[in-house]
Amino acid sequence: MTILIDQPHFGVEVQEKKVPIDEKELSLDGGFLVPQTNSFGHTFRDYDAEGERQEGVENFYRINHINQTYDFVKKMREEYGKLNRVEMSIWECCELLNDVVDESDPDLDEPQIEHLLQTAEAIRKDYPDEDWLHLTGLIHDLGKVLNLPSFGGLPQWAVVGDTFPVGCAFDESIVHHKYFKENPDYSNPAFNTEYGVYSEGCGLDNVMMSWGHDDYMYLVAKENKTTLPSAALFIIRYHSFYALHKSEAYKHLMNEEDVENLKWLETFSKYDLYSKSKVRIDVEKVKPYYLSLIEKQTAKLANEYDDELVFERSS
């Protein structure tokens, strides 16, 4: 998948909407308005709020935190990094997410294709000229196909949820941190210090993250020779790394490029989180735009690379 980055104008006029703080909706950077509460009436990312998803979400993180070890991540990266060898279009992959609901998410219980489009459309309203960011919003969660039987049927704890570095101490800002005490790495002196196997300023690209859709899609994009900017790859790999972009943990591992890319991630994360809603996107209405965007971004090098993604798939 090769994607050429340019910045055309789509003829969308952005108007700033000033909304009082006590209104039901808040304004971000332009035309996109966000609710103060999620679709269940709670504040966003409230993991302690009693509700129909609270128990299931907490149990998800218990299993996740016990099993996401350095050795497990290393094994999964080696296995799924082979990408041998299924090809499908970006939109075909999006449609597969009709069958995936994220069990780790306290804010939404809709199929994941809805979340992709909600994110991309929210960004498009405020950043009409940043078409690379629209596309990043569309593809950032495509790695959740790992949960489907045809892609190995990984359990959700190995696909979704907040991500965090492995190979060093688990920061206390990570949601449901208490369950790490049952993780073998928690008491391993090689992995339980501030730096662990890493060094100051080593760069996040050299840090192994808990395995899931983020790291998988990052590997897919790199191996498919995407020409999305480095900020897009940073967003794809770290958009679930809330300990970094919300709590500012692990900054001692960042290099200068990470610092610059974090600015885009902090912008993206607002739309990724606050666009979650029960209001459905009209897929057929927006589909032509995203198909044309994919086609435009791949057309100039169509003779050199395909516009299809190559994934690993179980036999």
Helices and strands as residue ranges (DSSP letters): E 25-27, E 33-35, H 54-67, H 70-80, E 85-89, H 90-96, G 97-99, H 112-126, H 131-139, G 142-147, G 149-151, G 156-158, G 177-182, G 184-187, G 204-206, H 213-223, H 230-238, H 242-245, G 251-253, H 256-274, H 283-299, E 308-312
